[in-house]
Amino acid sequence: MSPAARAKPAPTVLQTLIWPDRAVSTERDLYMRLFGPAGYCDEGREIRFGPGATAVFDTYFNLFNIGKWRRLCGLEQLSLSLTGRGRVEVIAFLAPPHRSWERLASRVVDLAAEGGPGIELPLDDIDPAVPGVIHFELRALGTARLTGAAFTTTDQPRRKPQLAVAITTYKRELEVRRTARRFTRFMQGSAHADRIRMIVVDNGKSAGLDTGEGVAAFENENLGGAGGFARGLIEARASGATHCLFMDDDAAVHMESLERTYQMLAYARDPATAVAGAMINATHRWAVWENGATFHTRCEPRFMGLDLRDARAVMEMEHATTADPPRKLYGGWWFFAFPLQQVRHLPFPFFVRGDDVSFSLAHDFRIVTMPGVASFQEGFDDKESPLTWYLDLRSHLAHHLSLPDLEIGRVGLLRIAWWFFLRNLPRCHYETMHALTLALGDVLEGPGFFADNADLAWRRATIAAATRDEAWKPAPPGPWRQRLRLDPEKRRTRLLMKATLAGHLLPGFRLFGNRRTLGPGERGAIRACWGASEITCRDASGTLAYTVVHSKRRAFLQTARMAVLSFRLILDYPRLRGEWRRGYGELTSEAFWESKLRLAA
């Protein structure tokens, strides 16, 4: 062997194929598209081809975003390697935005089960500033099998992260045990097994996880997700980790996402690089809930509703996310990896809701999303309740009061509060309106309220006790009640409803208003509620429902409370803003959390 050959570095795997997985998702068009006599074998995790069959990998989970790797990591060399059996034609394409695709390589190769053929993909002519994605397709020239594929590079990483995967769980024993087992099994075959470990923070003290095989478990005081992830971050630092990945306890993610994330953290030029996983709707496992989100006065999910089965839409999303990220971008804690060296603040004690927004915006992370790095979750609409509305409003107000970059003044804060409040008026959700007045009142108490109520037990109990009409109950038998006298699709109906505060200024509206039944995912549809005096909401299973009814007395009572609190906000704003800005640093310090979690010696 020549000296030059001996000096050539071994290739490093940046991205392997992700296959459908019954534990996560079996929407096959998110992983591969097959044409002709070809089939996917779930047990063997392989594609079997008859002569002339084709597999295309221009899919969300398996395309390679060369634009991001060139821009963020300065990638100079890239190859595609394949394993399997049989003779095949392989074509690799570069798909830039708004231009014809280019063939990077076209080869006829004989697949081998081990150490399959490598095809170098020329990058010299690809402008690092131009977004682009690489994908490949394979056509069988006889009977063949594909058992794996990987994008590799001989470029050397800039660092070798020690990644701690921190999971917070509460009374979800089966889910977190299943996640720990999946993690352990995957790490047994991972090249990074000695550099990735899992930390499980058990807020319910009931998971019963054994420490070992790369998993460490810690029982914790139940201070919500914020307290659990604060403990996870503290333990990650203590373990010598350089990076931490916050992830949900059910971890409906492909474990290959961990390796993709690890390699981005290893190769990124900017040491402040963080990776935010997308969220895919668990009800419709082809629909994006968000692929990153921005926050200014409200949360704005990016690419919500995008159909991941549509290859062109996926490519356009990847092209858009290769450019400089929008201002106020944050990552959800169902999957968020970040460098510990950049962390100046631990989570704020929100209990749940808003802690991830605050954490991202308080730090100078360079947040990137990656194809195939995603978690399948229930949409937030399905989790909606008076408590979640309470949590959302108070966190929105707290963000703008505590973070100087989000300064919007007292009028801006009032607009947020009233936007939350008035959205519930046509929905007849008076218990939610009551919870929103509690949220505004608690924020007016200052950050000390959050310090004293980090477990939120008292406030959760008061909201639960006040939630009767909006609590799920067994659905009644028989047909759902419907009556449509005022068409909400007509502009004049909507104008009438807005002018009369959703009918609350109309005498006898309860007697002649619409009766509407809203299915799962429709509860937040304000338009459908215009003109309604009785609204029934159903859950996804169809076995649970609740009904709310128009009430002028309850509407005016809650509106009066909101008006009084708004007047207090106007008067107290300068003092309140000063308290929140001073208190934010104190309540996100390690000393605060060590005291609250009873960790101090």
C-alpha positions as CSV (number, residue, x, y, z in Angstrom):
1,M,0.0,0.0,0.0
2,S,1.4,3.4,-0.9
3,P,2.0,6.1,1.7
4,A,-0.7,8.2,0.1
5,A,-3.2,5.5,0.5
6,R,-2.2,4.8,4.1
7,A,-2.6,8.5,4.9
8,K,-6.1,8.8,3.4
9,P,-8.6,9.3,6.3
10,A,-11.3,6.7,6.8
11,P,-14.8,7.9,5.8
12,T,-17.1,9.2,8.5
13,V,-20.8,8.5,8.2
14,L,-22.9,11.7,8.3
15,Q,-26.3,10.2,7.5
16,T,-27.7,6.7,7.1
17,L,-31.0,5.6,5.6
18,I,-33.9,5.8,8.0
19,W,-36.5,3.0,7.5
20,P,-40.2,3.0,8.4
21,D,-40.6,1.8,12.0
22,R,-43.8,0.6,13.6
23,A,-42.7,2.2,16.9
24,V,-42.5,5.6,15.2
25,S,-44.2,5.9,11.8
26,T,-45.0,3.6,8.8
27,E,-45.9,6.4,6.4
28,R,-43.7,4.9,3.6
29,D,-43.7,7.9,1.3
30,L,-41.8,9.8,4.0
31,Y,-38.9,7.3,3.6
32,M,-38.9,5.9,0.1
33,R,-40.9,5.8,-3.1
34,L,-41.1,2.5,-5.0
35,F,-42.0,1.8,-8.6
36,G,-42.3,-1.4,-10.4
37,P,-41.8,-4.9,-8.9
38,A,-40.3,-3.7,-5.6
39,G,-41.3,-4.1,-2.0
40,Y,-40.1,-3.1,1.5
41,C,-39.5,-5.9,4.0
42,D,-40.2,-4.6,7.4
43,E,-38.5,-7.4,9.4
44,G,-35.3,-7.3,7.4
45,R,-35.3,-3.6,6.9
46,E,-34.5,-4.0,3.2
47,I,-36.0,-3.3,-0.2
48,R,-36.3,-6.3,-2.6
49,F,-36.3,-5.6,-6.3
50,G,-37.4,-7.4,-9.4
51,P,-35.8,-6.5,-12.7
52,G,-36.5,-2.9,-13.7
53,A,-37.9,-1.9,-10.3
54,T,-36.9,1.5,-8.9
55,A,-36.5,3.1,-5.5
56,V,-36.3,6.9,-5.1
57,F,-35.1,8.6,-1.9
58,D,-36.1,12.2,-2.5
59,T,-38.0,12.0,0.8
60,Y,-38.0,13.9,4.0
61,F,-36.2,11.3,6.1
62,N,-33.6,10.4,3.5
63,L,-32.6,13.3,1.3
64,F,-29.3,15.0,2.2
65,N,-29.3,18.8,2.6
66,I,-25.9,19.7,1.1
67,G,-26.7,23.4,1.3
68,K,-26.8,23.2,5.1
69,W,-23.7,21.1,5.3
70,R,-21.7,23.4,3.0
71,R,-23.0,26.6,4.7
72,L,-22.8,25.5,8.3
73,C,-19.9,23.0,8.2
74,G,-17.8,23.9,5.1
75,L,-18.2,20.3,3.9
76,E,-15.7,19.6,1.0
77,Q,-16.0,15.9,0.3
78,L,-19.1,13.7,0.1
79,S,-19.7,10.1,-1.0
80,L,-22.6,7.8,-1.2
81,S,-22.1,4.1,-0.1
82,L,-24.6,1.3,-0.6
83,T,-25.0,-2.2,0.8
84,G,-27.1,-5.1,-0.5
85,R,-27.0,-7.7,-3.3
86,G,-27.4,-7.5,-7.0
87,R,-26.5,-5.3,-10.0
88,V,-28.1,-1.9,-9.9
89,E,-28.0,1.5,-11.6
90,V,-27.5,4.4,-9.1
91,I,-28.1,8.0,-9.9
92,A,-27.4,10.9,-7.5
93,F,-29.1,14.2,-8.1
94,L,-28.5,17.7,-6.9
95,A,-31.8,19.7,-6.6
96,P,-31.2,23.4,-6.3
97,P,-34.2,25.8,-5.9
98,H,-35.9,27.1,-9.0
99,R,-33.6,25.3,-11.4
100,S,-33.3,22.0,-13.2
101,W,-31.8,19.2,-11.3
102,E,-28.2,18.1,-12.0
103,R,-26.8,14.6,-12.2
104,L,-23.9,14.4,-9.8
105,A,-23.2,10.8,-10.5
106,S,-24.5,7.8,-12.5
107,R,-23.1,4.4,-12.0
108,V,-23.8,0.7,-12.5
109,V,-22.6,-1.2,-9.4
110,D,-22.7,-4.6,-7.9
111,L,-23.9,-4.3,-4.4
112,A,-22.1,-6.2,-1.7
113,A,-23.6,-6.9,1.7
114,E,-20.5,-5.6,3.6
115,G,-18.4,-2.6,2.7
116,G,-20.6,-1.7,-0.3
117,P,-19.4,0.4,-3.2
118,G,-18.7,4.1,-2.6
119,I,-19.7,6.7,-5.2
120,E,-17.9,10.1,-4.7
121,L,-20.2,13.0,-5.3
122,P,-18.4,16.1,-6.7
123,L,-19.0,19.2,-4.7
124,D,-16.6,21.6,-6.5
125,D,-19.2,23.1,-8.7
126,I,-21.8,23.5,-5.9
127,D,-22.0,27.1,-4.6
128,P,-22.0,26.9,-0.8
129,A,-24.3,30.0,-0.7
130,V,-26.9,28.3,-2.9
131,P,-29.4,26.0,-1.1
132,G,-29.6,22.5,-2.6
133,V,-30.4,18.9,-1.6
134,I,-28.9,15.7,-2.8
135,H,-30.9,12.5,-3.2
136,F,-30.5,9.3,-5.1
137,E,-32.5,6.7,-6.9
138,L,-31.7,3.1,-7.6
139,R,-32.9,0.8,-10.5
140,A,-32.4,-2.9,-10.4
141,L,-30.9,-4.5,-13.5
142,G,-31.9,-7.9,-12.2
143,T,-33.1,-9.2,-8.9
144,A,-31.5,-7.2,-6.1
145,R,-31.7,-6.1,-2.5
146,L,-30.8,-2.8,-0.8
147,T,-30.0,-3.2,2.9
148,G,-28.5,0.2,3.6
149,A,-27.1,3.5,2.3
150,A,-25.0,6.2,3.9
151,F,-23.7,9.6,3.0
152,T,-20.0,9.7,4.1
153,T,-17.1,12.2,4.1
154,T,-13.4,12.1,4.6
155,D,-13.5,15.6,6.1
156,Q,-12.5,15.6,9.8
157,P,-14.9,16.9,12.5
158,R,-14.1,20.1,14.4
159,R,-14.9,18.6,17.8
160,K,-16.0,15.3,19.4
161,P,-19.0,16.1,21.4
162,Q,-20.0,14.3,24.6
163,L,-23.8,14.4,24.2
164,A,-26.2,13.9,27.1
165,V,-29.8,13.0,26.1
166,A,-32.0,14.4,28.9
167,I,-35.5,13.1,29.2
168,T,-38.1,14.3,31.8
169,T,-40.9,11.9,32.6
170,Y,-43.9,12.0,35.0
171,K,-46.0,8.9,35.6
172,R,-45.4,7.5,32.1
173,E,-43.6,4.4,33.1
174,L,-44.2,2.2,30.0
175,E,-43.3,5.0,27.6
176,V,-40.0,6.0,29.2
177,R,-39.0,2.3,29.7
178,R,-39.7,1.7,26.0
179,T,-37.7,4.7,25.0
180,A,-34.7,3.7,27.2
181,R,-34.8,0.2,25.7
182,R,-34.8,1.6,22.1
183,F,-32.0,3.9,23.0
184,T,-29.9,1.1,24.5
185,R,-30.5,-1.3,21.6
186,F,-29.6,1.4,19.0
187,M,-26.4,2.5,20.9
188,Q,-25.1,-1.1,20.8
189,G,-24.5,-0.7,17.1
190,S,-23.6,3.0,17.1
191,A,-20.1,4.3,16.3
192,H,-20.8,7.0,19.0
193,A,-21.9,4.7,21.8
194,D,-19.1,5.9,24.1
195,R,-20.0,9.6,23.5
196,I,-23.8,9.6,23.7
197,R,-25.6,8.7,27.0
198,M,-29.1,9.2,28.3
199,I,-30.2,10.9,31.5
200,V,-33.8,10.2,32.7
201,V,-35.2,12.7,35.2
202,D,-38.2,11.0,37.0
203,N,-40.5,13.6,38.4
204,G,-43.0,11.0,39.4
205,K,-40.4,8.8,41.2
206,S,-42.2,5.8,39.6
207,A,-40.3,4.8,36.4
208,G,-38.2,2.2,38.1
209,L,-35.3,2.5,35.6
210,D,-32.1,0.7,36.2
211,T,-28.9,2.7,35.8
212,G,-26.4,1.2,33.3
213,E,-25.8,0.5,29.7
214,G,-25.6,4.3,28.9
215,V,-28.7,5.2,30.9
216,A,-28.7,7.1,34.2
217,A,-31.9,7.7,36.1
218,F,-32.6,10.4,38.8
219,E,-35.7,10.8,40.9
220,N,-36.7,14.5,41.1
221,E,-39.1,16.9,42.8
222,N,-42.1,17.4,40.5
223,L,-41.6,20.9,39.3
224,G,-42.8,20.2,35.8
225,G,-40.9,20.0,32.6
226,A,-39.0,23.1,33.6
227,G,-37.7,21.5,36.8
228,G,-37.1,18.2,35.1
229,F,-35.0,19.7,32.3
230,A,-33.2,22.0,34.7
231,R,-32.2,18.8,36.6
232,G,-31.2,17.1,33.4
233,L,-29.0,20.1,32.4
234,I,-27.4,20.1,35.9
235,E,-26.6,16.4,35.7
236,A,-25.4,16.7,32.1
237,R,-22.8,19.3,33.2
238,A,-21.8,17.1,36.2
239,S,-21.2,14.2,33.8
240,G,-18.8,16.1,31.7
241,A,-21.1,16.5,28.7
242,T,-20.3,19.2,26.2
243,H,-23.8,19.2,24.6
244,C,-27.3,18.3,25.9
245,L,-30.3,17.1,24.0
246,F,-33.7,17.7,25.6
247,M,-36.3,15.1,24.4
248,D,-39.8,14.0,25.4
249,D,-40.3,10.8,27.4
250,D,-42.2,9.0,24.8
251,A,-39.4,9.8,22.3
252,A,-41.4,9.1,19.2
253,V,-38.2,9.7,17.2
254,H,-36.0,7.6,15.0
255,M,-32.9,6.9,17.0
256,E,-30.9,7.6,13.8
257,S,-31.8,11.2,14.4
258,L,-29.4,11.2,17.4
259,E,-26.5,10.4,15.1
260,R,-27.5,13.0,12.5
261,T,-27.7,15.6,15.3
262,Y,-24.4,14.4,16.8
263,Q,-22.6,14.8,13.4
264,M,-24.0,18.3,12.9
265,L,-22.7,19.4,16.3
266,A,-19.4,17.8,15.6
267,Y,-18.8,19.4,12.2
268,A,-20.4,22.8,12.7
269,R,-18.2,25.8,12.3
270,D,-20.0,27.8,14.9
271,P,-19.7,26.3,18.4
272,A,-23.1,27.9,19.2
273,T,-24.9,25.6,16.8
274,A,-28.0,24.0,18.1
275,V,-30.3,21.5,16.4
276,A,-34.1,21.8,16.7
277,G,-36.2,18.7,15.7
278,A,-39.4,19.2,13.8
279,M,-42.7,18.1,15.2
280,I,-45.0,15.9,13.1
281,N,-48.6,15.5,13.9
282,A,-49.2,12.1,15.5
283,T,-52.8,12.0,14.1
284,H,-51.7,12.6,10.5
285,R,-48.2,11.3,10.4
286,W,-47.4,13.0,7.1
287,A,-48.2,16.6,8.3
288,V,-45.8,19.0,9.8
289,W,-46.9,20.7,13.0
290,E,-43.8,22.9,13.1
291,N,-40.3,22.8,11.7
292,G,-38.9,25.4,14.1
293,A,-41.0,28.3,15.2
294,T,-40.7,32.0,15.9
295,F,-42.0,34.1,18.8
296,H,-43.0,37.7,18.9
297,T,-46.3,38.4,20.7
298,R,-47.3,34.9,19.8
299,C,-45.8,31.5,18.7
300,E,-45.7,31.1,14.9
301,P,-45.0,27.5,13.8
302,R,-43.0,27.3,10.6
303,F,-44.4,25.1,7.7
304,M,-47.4,24.0,9.7
305,G,-49.6,21.6,7.6
306,L,-46.9,20.9,5.0
307,D,-47.5,17.4,3.5
308,L,-44.2,15.5,3.9
309,R,-45.4,13.0,1.2
310,D,-44.9,15.8,-1.3
311,A,-41.3,15.6,-2.4
312,R,-41.3,19.1,-4.0
313,A,-42.8,20.7,-0.9
314,V,-40.2,19.0,1.3
315,M,-37.4,20.3,-1.0
316,E,-38.8,23.8,-0.9
317,M,-38.9,23.6,2.9
318,E,-35.3,22.5,3.0
319,H,-34.2,25.2,0.7
320,A,-36.0,27.8,2.8
321,T,-34.4,26.5,6.1
322,T,-30.9,26.6,4.6
323,A,-31.0,30.4,4.5
324,D,-30.2,32.5,7.5
325,P,-32.9,31.7,10.2
326,P,-35.6,34.2,11.0
327,R,-35.3,36.4,14.1
328,K,-36.7,35.0,17.3
329,L,-36.4,31.4,16.2
330,Y,-36.8,28.8,19.0
331,G,-36.8,25.0,19.3
332,G,-39.3,22.9,21.0
333,W,-38.1,20.6,23.8
334,W,-39.5,17.4,22.2
335,F,-36.1,17.5,20.5
336,F,-33.6,20.3,21.1
337,A,-29.8,19.8,21.2
338,F,-27.5,22.6,22.3
339,P,-23.9,23.4,23.5
340,L,-23.6,23.6,27.3
341,Q,-20.8,26.1,27.0
342,Q,-23.3,28.7,25.6
343,V,-25.8,28.3,28.5
344,R,-26.1,31.3,30.8
345,H,-29.6,30.6,32.0
346,L,-31.3,27.4,33.2
347,P,-35.0,27.0,32.4
348,F,-37.4,29.6,33.9
349,P,-39.8,27.9,36.4
350,F,-42.9,28.0,34.2
351,F,-43.7,24.4,35.3
352,V,-44.7,23.6,31.6
353,R,-45.4,25.7,28.5
354,G,-43.1,28.5,27.5
355,D,-39.9,27.2,29.1
356,D,-38.5,26.2,25.7
357,V,-39.3,29.5,24.1
358,S,-37.7,31.5,26.9
359,F,-34.6,29.2,26.9
360,S,-33.9,29.6,23.2
361,L,-34.5,33.4,23.1
362,A,-32.4,34.0,26.2
363,H,-29.3,32.5,24.5
364,D,-27.3,33.2,21.3
365,F,-27.8,29.7,19.8
366,R,-27.5,29.3,16.0
367,I,-30.5,27.0,15.6
368,V,-30.7,24.7,12.6
369,T,-33.3,22.1,11.5
370,M,-32.3,18.9,9.7
371,P,-34.3,16.6,7.4
372,G,-35.3,13.5,9.2
373,V,-34.7,14.9,12.7
374,A,-38.3,15.0,14.0
375,S,-40.6,13.8,16.7
376,F,-44.1,12.5,16.2
377,Q,-46.4,14.2,18.8
378,E,-50.1,14.9,19.5
379,G,-51.0,18.4,18.2
380,F,-51.4,21.1,20.8
381,D,-55.1,21.6,19.8
382,D,-55.8,18.1,21.1
383,K,-54.3,19.0,24.5
384,E,-56.2,22.3,24.9
385,S,-57.9,23.1,28.2
386,P,-58.4,26.1,30.6
387,L,-55.1,25.1,32.2
388,T,-53.1,25.1,28.9
389,W,-54.6,28.5,28.0
390,Y,-53.6,29.8,31.4
391,L,-50.0,28.5,31.0
392,D,-49.7,29.9,27.5
393,L,-50.9,33.4,28.3
394,R,-48.7,33.8,31.4
395,S,-45.6,32.6,29.6
396,H,-46.3,35.0,26.7
397,L,-46.5,37.9,29.0
398,A,-43.5,36.8,31.0
399,H,-41.3,36.5,27.9
400,H,-42.0,40.1,26.9
401,L,-41.6,41.5,30.5
402,S,-38.3,39.6,31.2
403,L,-36.3,39.6,27.9
404,P,-35.2,43.1,26.8
405,D,-35.1,42.1,23.1
406,L,-38.9,41.4,23.3
407,E,-39.9,44.8,24.8
408,I,-43.3,45.8,23.4
409,G,-44.6,48.1,26.1
410,R,-47.8,48.0,28.1
411,V,-50.1,48.4,25.1
412,G,-48.4,45.5,23.4
413,L,-48.9,43.3,26.5
414,L,-52.6,44.2,26.7
415,R,-53.1,43.3,23.1
416,I,-51.7,39.8,23.8
417,A,-53.9,39.4,26.9
418,W,-57.0,40.5,25.1
419,W,-56.3,38.5,22.0
420,F,-56.2,35.3,24.1
421,F,-59.3,36.4,26.0
422,L,-61.5,37.5,23.1
423,R,-60.7,34.3,21.0
424,N,-62.7,32.4,23.6
425,L,-65.8,34.7,23.6
426,P,-67.4,33.3,20.4
427,R,-66.5,29.8,21.6
428,C,-68.4,30.2,24.9
429,H,-65.4,29.0,26.8
430,Y,-66.0,31.0,29.9
431,E,-64.0,28.7,32.2
432,T,-61.0,29.3,29.9
433,M,-61.7,33.1,30.1
434,H,-61.6,32.8,33.9
435,A,-58.3,30.9,33.7
436,L,-56.9,33.7,31.5
437,T,-57.8,36.3,34.1
438,L,-55.9,34.2,36.7
439,A,-52.9,34.2,34.3
440,L,-52.8,37.9,34.0
441,G,-53.3,38.3,37.7
442,D,-50.4,35.9,38.5
443,V,-48.1,37.8,36.1
444,L,-48.9,41.0,37.9
445,E,-47.7,39.5,41.1
446,G,-44.2,39.4,39.6
447,P,-41.6,36.7,39.3
448,G,-41.8,36.0,43.0
449,F,-45.1,34.2,42.3
450,F,-43.3,31.8,40.0
451,A,-40.6,31.2,42.5
452,D,-43.1,30.5,45.3
453,N,-45.3,28.3,43.1
454,A,-42.7,26.4,41.0
455,D,-44.7,23.2,41.5
456,L,-47.9,25.0,40.4
457,A,-49.9,22.6,42.6
458,W,-52.2,25.3,44.2
459,R,-53.0,27.0,40.9
460,R,-53.6,23.8,39.0
461,A,-56.0,22.7,41.7
462,T,-58.0,26.0,41.6
463,I,-58.3,25.8,37.8
464,A,-59.3,22.1,37.9
465,A,-62.0,22.9,40.5
466,A,-63.4,25.6,38.3
467,T,-63.4,23.5,35.1
468,R,-66.7,21.7,34.8
469,D,-68.4,22.6,31.5
470,E,-65.1,22.3,29.5
471,A,-64.1,18.9,31.1
472,W,-64.3,15.9,28.9
473,K,-67.2,13.5,29.7
474,P,-68.5,10.3,28.1
475,A,-70.2,11.2,24.8
476,P,-74.0,10.8,24.8
477,P,-75.5,8.2,22.4
478,G,-77.4,9.2,19.3
479,P,-76.8,11.8,16.6
480,W,-75.0,15.0,17.4
481,R,-77.1,18.1,17.8
482,Q,-76.9,20.6,14.9
483,R,-78.8,23.7,14.1
484,L,-77.6,26.3,11.5
485,R,-79.6,29.5,11.4
486,L,-76.7,32.0,11.0
487,D,-74.2,31.0,8.3
488,P,-70.7,31.7,9.7
489,E,-69.3,31.5,6.2
490,K,-71.2,34.7,5.2
491,R,-69.5,38.0,5.9
492,R,-72.6,39.7,7.2
493,T,-72.9,37.0,9.9
494,R,-69.4,37.5,11.0
495,L,-69.8,41.3,11.0
496,L,-73.0,41.0,13.1
497,M,-71.3,38.7,15.6
498,K,-68.2,41.0,16.0
499,A,-70.4,44.1,16.4
500,T,-72.5,42.3,19.1
501,L,-69.6,40.6,20.9
502,A,-70.5,37.2,19.6
503,G,-74.2,37.7,20.3
504,H,-73.7,38.7,23.9
505,L,-75.3,42.1,23.2
506,L,-78.3,40.4,21.4
507,P,-81.4,39.7,23.5
508,G,-82.5,36.1,23.4
509,F,-79.5,35.0,21.4
510,R,-79.2,31.7,23.3
511,L,-82.7,30.7,22.0
512,F,-82.0,31.2,18.3
513,G,-78.2,30.9,17.9
514,N,-76.6,27.9,16.1
515,R,-75.9,24.6,17.7
516,R,-72.6,23.3,16.4
517,T,-70.6,20.1,16.9
518,L,-66.8,20.4,16.3
519,G,-64.7,17.3,15.7
520,P,-61.1,16.8,16.7
521,G,-58.7,19.5,15.6
522,E,-61.6,21.9,15.1
523,R,-61.9,23.3,18.6
524,G,-59.7,26.3,17.7
525,A,-61.7,27.1,14.6
526,I,-63.2,30.5,15.5
527,R,-65.1,30.9,12.3
528,A,-67.2,27.8,12.9
529,C,-68.3,29.3,16.2
530,W,-69.6,32.6,14.9
531,G,-73.4,32.6,15.5
532,A,-73.4,29.6,17.8
533,S,-75.1,29.6,21.2
534,E,-74.4,26.0,21.9
535,I,-71.1,24.2,21.0
536,T,-70.2,20.5,21.4
537,C,-66.6,19.5,21.1
538,R,-65.7,15.8,20.4
539,D,-62.3,14.1,21.0
540,A,-60.5,12.0,18.4
541,S,-61.9,8.7,19.7
542,G,-65.5,9.9,19.5
543,T,-66.1,8.6,23.0
544,L,-65.6,11.9,24.9
545,A,-67.3,15.2,24.5
546,Y,-68.3,18.4,26.3
547,T,-70.9,21.1,25.6
548,V,-70.8,24.8,26.4
549,V,-73.7,27.2,26.2
550,H,-74.0,30.9,25.6
551,S,-74.2,33.0,28.9
552,K,-74.3,36.8,29.0
553,R,-73.8,36.8,32.8
554,R,-70.6,34.7,32.7
555,A,-69.2,36.7,29.7
556,F,-69.7,40.1,31.4
557,L,-68.3,38.8,34.7
558,Q,-65.1,37.6,33.2
559,T,-64.8,40.7,30.9
560,A,-65.1,43.0,34.0
561,R,-62.4,41.0,35.8
562,M,-60.1,41.3,32.7
563,A,-60.7,45.1,32.5
564,V,-59.8,45.6,36.1
565,L,-56.5,43.6,35.7
566,S,-55.7,45.5,32.5
567,F,-56.0,48.8,34.3
568,R,-53.6,47.5,37.0
569,L,-51.1,46.5,34.3
570,I,-51.3,50.0,32.8
571,L,-50.6,51.6,36.1
572,D,-47.9,49.2,37.3
573,Y,-46.0,48.5,34.1
574,P,-42.7,50.3,34.8
575,R,-42.4,48.7,38.2
576,L,-43.5,45.3,36.9
577,R,-41.0,45.3,34.0
578,G,-38.1,46.1,36.4
579,E,-39.1,43.3,38.7
580,W,-39.3,40.8,35.9
581,R,-35.9,41.8,34.3
582,R,-34.2,41.5,37.7
583,G,-35.9,38.3,38.7
584,Y,-35.3,36.5,35.4
585,G,-31.6,36.0,36.1
586,E,-32.2,34.9,39.7
587,L,-34.9,32.3,38.8
588,T,-32.8,30.8,36.0
589,S,-29.7,30.4,38.1
590,E,-28.2,27.1,39.1
591,A,-28.4,28.2,42.7
592,F,-32.1,28.7,42.5
593,W,-32.7,25.3,40.9
594,E,-30.4,23.5,43.3
595,S,-32.4,25.0,46.2
596,K,-35.8,24.2,44.7
597,L,-34.8,20.7,43.7
598,R,-33.1,20.1,47.1
599,L,-29.8,19.3,45.6
600,A,-27.6,21.7,47.6
601,A,-25.3,20.0,50.1
